[in-house]
Amino acid sequence: MDSIIYLVPAFGLVGLLYTAWRFSWVVKQPAGTANMQKLSGYIADGAIAFLKAEWKILAYFAIPTAILLFWLGSDEGTPERPIHSSPLIAIAFLIGAVFSATAGYIGMKIATKANVRTAEAARTSLAKALQVSFTGGSVMGMGVAGLAVLGLGGLFIIFYHLFAFGQPLTSMEMRKAIEVLAGFSLGAESIALFARVGGGIYTKAADVGADLVGKVEAGIPEDDVRNPATIADNVGDNVGDVAGMGADLFGSYVATILATMVLGQEIDVTDNFGGFSPVLLPMIIAAVGLLASLVSTFFVRIKNETSSVQNALNLGNWASIIITFVTSYFLVKHILPENLNLRGFAFTSDGVFFAIVVGLVVGALMSIITEYYTAMGKRPVDSIVQKSGTGHATNIIGGLAVGMESTVLPTIVLAAGIILSYKFAGLYGVSIAAAGMMATTAMQLAIDAFGPIADNAGGIAEMSQLPPEVRERTDNLDAVGNTTAATGKGFAIASAALTSLALFAAFVGIAGIKAIDIYKADVLAGLFVGGMIPFIFSALAISAVGKAAMEMVNEVRRQFREIPGIMEYKAEPEYEKCVAISTEASLKQMILPGAIALVVPVLVGFTLGPEVLGGLLAGVTVSGVLMGMFQSNAGGAWDNAKKSFEKGVLIDGQMYYKKSEPHKASVTGDTVGDPFKDTSGPSMNILIKLMSIVSLVIAPYIAVISDASTATATETIEVTVDKALDGSMQTTALMELENGLKMNIATSGNPVEVSLIDFINSDKAVDKDTWFDFDRLLFETGSASLMPESQEQLKNVSEILKAHEKVTIKLGGYTDNTGNASQNLQLSADRAKSVKAALTDLGVAESRLESEGYGDQYPVASNDTEEGRAKNRRISIRVTGK
């Protein structure tokens, strides 16, 4: 493996240094008046208190899970079913969990520093407010990406040296290293799910309580200092939309890279990096994407009050995409060899680059489409505004319709992306497309995180009773933030779909199953159950918000009723009680939804087997992607429909503003949409990836065992063996294919024809270790020229391949260890090429054939005897796809 791999964690460190630099800049900005700092302190204290309580509960989950993984990793299996894992998978899991929690903490810490400073900057200008809020978002984005690249790249280097140093990429030792690395992703996604669900319940319980009682009943602004739930609401923006989102995209980032590495480990190539290029590429692209995002943060600027904030953010986003696009071409051409093959699908390095382009285009289109369905001034949001004129019910109907409609175009784009990326580079193409899409995660997250910071800034401005122009500037930022949050969620769900498909393909390979047959009753049942899981998951999450919101509403009403002077600014509300309600409810209610994602795959896999589990994953993925799009877009559209009233809207020829009846209807719609867009909707992408990763981790323990030596060939051939009069075997046997073609084969040893057909017709999955030796190929001494006696067996193999048109093979040449090693290696390669050319001459398409020389590697007998050396001089065949 080349030293280029060390650039990956180095780039991660660069991202973290940028994080520290920009964090320091934000902290040095003016923090406003003493009252503003006091309110900001309440928010920061509440956020820290929540995270500490959440981490305590998550420790109760993480430690037993690590112990279980340690025990499972200690199981080496049997010779018939070796298990390629290690107790170190528990350490990888814990590191992933800690890094995920740290990513959330970085986001929360900078957000609570940047919010009050953005509010103070808004007293100066919109440009300054954008600079502070976006810089705060970029700290989170670069911190998350830096941790992910550092953790994944660093652990890969460590596990390679521990388990597979000096071994080829396709070896069982490398499979073990990457299987252990999967623990890092499992830890990251597990914490992300709980952080996302818990944070989402927290923020929406507070938001709903603040809206329903403060806005609708009391007629005061959401962020009015008199509203007891306002501090909890602003705390929620940090623990849900910032800390939760940080952990979420950290997990997505890691899972995407890992899925590509798992599939890349199956690709056998000769390159300038010791054969490791297929697993190096996704890590290098992620690292370069991090630098592209870093550079692009400096493009996000506006000049004056009339400049478009959305355009400034779009410029930074497009800059990161274009830089990644250009650099990806040179990376792919430099790192990958020209030709590759995964499970029988041959593709080129150009195909891999085009797949990356597909991923970038899909990500961009998903953002554009989501922006259209959630942005103010566009048809979907305007339609909800117009329906608000006839009441609360029609507002709800309009929002639901927009959410459902918004799944159509993204699904078509996603489907086209899957088809195109597969066409360009097979399953590796689908996975690398997701990696290309996620390469700009740092920029996507910076744009996403700036929204909650601006929202908090607006709240502090409102509570501090700053001049109206300050709130106008923060509302401008917040409105754009709502759209960027929605586009970020669309981006995340698209990458989750592609990543889950790649993880699904990796699971199928490790579990030893050839396909998921939905004609089987139990597999079809698994498909339906999988499709149901996102619904019950959403129901639990939304119900949790509803329960916590009821408690919040009752508490806010109690304070308005029992504490005299609140409405006259003579008494301060008991903010801490509302904070405590959200904290307790969110931590209690997040456990069951999280348990579903972790426990269901384990139960199904160990009780019903890998194929049923595959059906379950297919159902979860399709249903979860659609549910995620629907809920996130509906919630985002409802939110901006409500915000449209702040500048006034025209309904049936009459202007309506805040506190009007149509505005109250829009508040109801926004309240319904809150748990959609910030709790259950964005949790869908974590749900589908986490279930796939859990399945991948348990795959070696539930894998199907299929022994090729006991497989039968009754489906397409029958074998008849002639006997002599004395009952002994004759020197040849007659094999008759189903199409009537007869072949002479050897009767002694293991005829390659029988072994090859048995393997093709068996349920045994294609792997790197199942080779069959030709037994009747002869070469001129010291030459790659085939002798005439070889033609019969070559013709037999060509006919078998013609009878099984989907089968692809690899030919390996070997020598003994006498003579010059480099000359032996060249001779073995030339002999393998000669066999490949002979099969091509007999009518087998060249695209179905690979060849490689291994010299004196992998001897099958002792080189100390002539008999052993003769056995080592051989040509072997391996099925690479069927």
FISE-778082 format. One record per residue (C-alpha): residue in one letter; x, y, z. Coordinates in steps of 0.5 Angstrom, whole numbers, plus 500, padded with zeros to 3 digits. Example, Ala and Ser with C-alpha at 12.3 -4.5 7.8 and 13.67 -1.06 7.14 Angstrom:
# residues 2
A525491516;S527498514;
This chain:
# residues 882
M500500500;D503507498;S504512503;I499517500;I494514505;Y498518510;L495524507;V488522509;P489523516;A493529515;F488533511;G483531517;L488535521;V488541517;G480541517;L481541525;L486547525;Y481551520;T476549525;A480552531;W482558527;R475560525;F472558532;S477563535;W475569530;V468568532;V469568540;K473575539;Q467578536;P463583540;A458579544;G453585545;T450588551;A450585558;N443583557;M444579551;Q450575554;K446573560;L440570555;S446567551;G448564557;Y442561559;I442558552;A449555553;D448552560;G441549557;A445546551;I451543556;A446540561;F442537555;L448534552;K451531559;A445528561;E444525554;W451522554;K450519560;I444515558;L448514551;A454511555;Y449506558;F448504551;A455504548;I459500554;P454494553;T454494546;A462495546;I462488550;L457485546;L462486540;F468484543;W465478545;L462477538;G469479535;S473474539;D469468535;E474466530;G468461527;T470454524;P474452518;E468451514;R465458516;P471463518;I469469521;H473475519;S473480525;S477481532;P475484539;L478490536;I471492533;A469494540;I474499540;A473502533;F465502535;L467506542;I472511538;G466512533;A461514538;V466518542;F468522535;S460522533;A459526540;T465530539;A462532532;G455534536;Y459538541;I463542537;G457544533;M453546539;K459550542;I460554536;A453555535;T452558543;K458563542;A456565535;N448566536;V449572540;R455575536;T451574530;A445578533;E450584535;A453584528;A446585525;R446591529;T451593524;S449590517;L447584514;A453583511;K457582518;A451578521;L452573515;Q459573516;V459571523;S453566523;F456563517;T463562520;G460559526;G457554521;S463553517;V467551524;M462546525;G462543518;M470543518;G470540525;V465534523;A469533516;G476533519;L474528525;A471524520;V477524515;L482523521;G478518524;L477513518;G484514515;G487513522;L484507524;F484504517;I492505517;I492502524;F488496522;Y492495516;H498494520;L495490525;F491485521;A494485514;F501488513;G504486506;Q497482504;P494484498;L487488498;T483482496;S486477502;M482475508;E486479512;M484485509;R477483509;K478483517;A481490517;I475493514;E470489517;V473491524;L473498521;A466498520;G465498528;F467505527;S461507523;L457503527;G459507533;A458514529;E451512526;S448509533;I450516537;A447520531;L441516531;F440518538;A442525538;R438526532;V432523535;G433526542;G435533540;G429533535;I424531541;Y427537545;T427542540;K420541537;A417540544;A419547546;D418550539;V411547539;G409550546;A412557545;D408557539;L401555541;V401558548;G406564546;K403566539;V396563538;E394564545;A398570548;G399573542;I406575543;P412573539;E415566539;D422569542;D419574546;V422574553;R416574557;N415567554;P417561559;A419556553;T423561549;I430559552;A428552551;D426553544;N433556543;V436551547;G433546542;D435549536;N442548538;V441541541;G437538535;D439542529;V446543530;A449538535;G444533532;M445535525;G453535526;A452527529;D448526523;L452528518;F458525521;G455518521;S453519514;Y460521511;V463515515;A458510512;T459513505;I466512505;L466505509;A461502504;T465504498;M471501501;V468495503;L466494496;G473496493;Q476491497;E473485493;I476489487;D483485484;V487490480;T494491479;D496499480;N501503483;F499503490;G500495491;G493494489;F490498494;S487504489;P479502490;V479503497;L484509497;L480513492;P474514497;M478516502;I482521498;I476524495;A473525502;A480529504;V480533498;G473535498;L474537505;L480542502;A475544497;S470546502;L475550506;V477554500;S470555498;T468558505;F471564503;F466565497;V460566502;R460574502;I455579501;K456587499;N450591502;E443590505;T440588498;S444583497;S442576496;V444571502;Q441565498;N446567492;A452568497;L451561500;N449558493;L456561490;G460557496;N456551495;W457551487;A465553488;S466547493;I462542488;I466545482;I473544485;T471537487;F469535480;V475538477;T480535482;S476528482;Y478527475;F485527476;L485523482;V481518479;K486517473;H492518478;I490513483;L486507479;P488503473;E485503467;N480497468;L477494474;N472488475;L467487481;R463481481;G463480474;F462487472;A468490468;F468498468;T474503467;S477509471;D473513466;G467510468;V468511476;F470518474;F463519471;A460516477;I463521481;V460526477;V453523477;G453523485;L455531484;V449532480;V444528484;G446532490;A446539486;L439537483;M436534490;S438541493;I435545487;I429541488;T428541495;E429549495;Y424550490;Y419546494;T421549501;A423557499;M419563500;G416566493;K416559490;R409556488;P409550493;V410555499;D405560496;S400555495;I400553502;V400561504;Q393561499;K390555503;S391559510;G386564508;T381559509;G383556515;H387551519;A385545516;T386547509;N393549511;I394542513;I391539507;G396544503;G402542506;L401535506;A400535499;V406539497;G410534502;M407528498;E408532491;S415533493;T418526493;V416525485;L422529482;P427527487;T425520487;I426520479;V433524480;L435518485;A433513481;A436516474;G443517479;I443509481;I442507474;L447511471;S452510476;Y451503476;K452503468;F458507469;A462502474;G457497477;L456497484;Y462500486;G460506481;V453507486;S458507492;I463512489;A457516487;A455517494;A462518496;G462524491;M456527493;M458527500;A465530499;T463537500;T459535506;A463540510;M460546506;Q453543506;L454543513;A456550514;I450552510;D446548514;A448550521;F448557519;G441557519;P440555527;I445560529;A441566525;D435563528;N438564535;A440570534;G433573532;G431570538;I436574542;A435580538;E427579540;M428578547;S433583548;Q428588545;L433590540;P431595534;P426593529;E432593523;V436588527;R430583527;E429584520;R436582518;T436576523;D429574520;N432575513;L438570515;D433565518;A428565512;V434563508;G436558513;N430554513;T431553506;T438551507;A436546512;A431543508;T436542502;G441539507;K436534509;G434533502;F442532500;A443527506;I437523504;A439522497;S446520500;A443515505;A439512499;L446511495;T450509501;S445504503;L445501497;A452500497;L452497504;F446492502;A451490496;A456489501;F452485506;V449480500;G457479499;I459477506;A452474508;G454469502;I447470498;K446471491;A440475491;I434477494;D428472492;I421476493;Y417470491;K419467497;A414468502;D418469508;V423474504;L416478502;A414478509;G421481511;L420486505;F413488508;V415489515;G421493513;G417498509;M413499516;I419500520;P419508518;F412509519;I412506526;F419510527;S416516525;A410515529;L414514536;A418520534;I412525533;S408522539;A414523543;V414530541;G406531542;K407528549;A413533551;A409539548;M403537552;E407538558;M410544555;V404547554;N401546560;E407549564;V407555560;R400556561;R401555569;Q406560569;F402565565;R396564570;E400563577;I406568576;P403575576;G407581572;I410576566;M406580561;E408587564;Y415585564;K415586572;A417578573;E422573570;P419567567;E421560570;Y425558564;E429553567;K422549568;C421549561;V428547559;A427541564;I421538561;S424538554;T430535557;E427529561;A422528555;S427527550;L432523553;K426518556;Q422518549;M429517544;I430510547;L425506543;P425509536;G433508537;A432501539;I428499533;A434500529;L439496533;V435490535;V430489529;P436487524;V439482529;L433479531;V431478524;G438476521;F439471527;T432468527;L430468519;G437468516;P440473511;E436473505;V430475509;L434480513;G436483506;G428483504;L427487510;L433492509;A430493502;G423495505;V426500510;T431503505;V425505500;S420507505;G425511509;V427515503;L420517501;M418518508;G424522509;M423527503;F416527505;Q416529512;S422534511;N420538505;A413538508;G415541514;G420546511;A414549506;W410550512;D415553516;N416558510;A409559509;K408562516;K414566515;S411569509;F406573513;E412577516;K412581510;G405581508;V402576503;L396577498;I390573499;D384574495;G386581494;Q387583501;M394583505;Y395579511;Y400580516;K402577523;K397576528;S391575522;E387569522;P391566516;H397567520;K394563526;A393558521;S400558518;V402557525;T398551526;G401548520;D408550522;T407547529;V405540525;G411541521;D416542526;P416534528;F416532521;K422537519;D426536525;T425530528;S422524524;G424526517;P431527518;S432521522;M430517516;N437517513;I440515519;L435509520;I436506514;K444507514;L444504521;M440498520;S444496514;I451497518;V448493523;S446488518;L453488515;V457487522;I453481523;A453478516;P459474518;Y455470523;I449469519;A452467513;V450462508;I455456508;S455453501;D460447499;A462447492;S464440493;T457437495;A453442489;T450438484;A450440477;T443437475;E440443473;T444444466;I448438465;E448430467;V455427467;T455419465;V462415466;D463409462;K466403466;A471398463;L468390463;D472389469;G468395473;S474400473;M474407471;Q476408464;T481414462;T475419460;A468420462;L463423458;M460430460;E453432456;L451439457;E443440457;N444443450;G446436447;L454438447;K458432449;M465433452;N471429454;I473430461;A478427466;T476422471;S481422476;G483428481;N478434480;P476436473;V476443472;E470442468;V466439473;S468444479;L467450474;I459448473;D458445480;F460452483;I456456477;N450452479;S451452487;D449458491;K456459493;A457466493;V463469489;D469470493;K477471492;D479464495;T475459490;W480457485;F480451480;D486448477;F486446469;D488439469;R490438462;L493444460;L501444457;F506449455;E512449451;T518448457;G520455459;S515458454;A507461454;S506457448;L500452449;M501445446;P496442442;E494437447;S491443451;Q485445446;E480439448;Q480442455;L480449453;K474448448;N470445454;V471451458;S469455452;E463451451;I461452459;L462459459;K458460452;A452456456;H452461462;E453467459;K453471465;V459468468;T466472468;I472469470;K479470472;L485466470;G491466474;G498463472;Y503460477;T510457477;D515454482;N520458485;T526455481;G530460477;N529468477;A523470481;S522476476;Q522472470;N517467473;L512472474;Q513475467;L512467465;S506466469;A503472466;D504471459;R501464460;A495466463;K494471457;S495465452;V490462456;K485468455;A487469448;A485462446;L478462450;T477469446;D479465439;L474460441;G468465442;V468467449;A468475449;E474478452;S470483457;R468476461;L476474462;E481477466;S488474467;E494475472;G501472473;Y503471480;G509467479;D511463485;Q506466490;Y501461493;P504454492;V499448493;A505443494;S512443496;N517446492;D522441495;T520435490;E519435482;E512432484;G511439488;R514443483;A510440477;K503442481;N505449483;R506450475;R499451473;I493455471;S487456475;I481459474;R476463479;V469465477;T468473478;G461474477;K455469475;
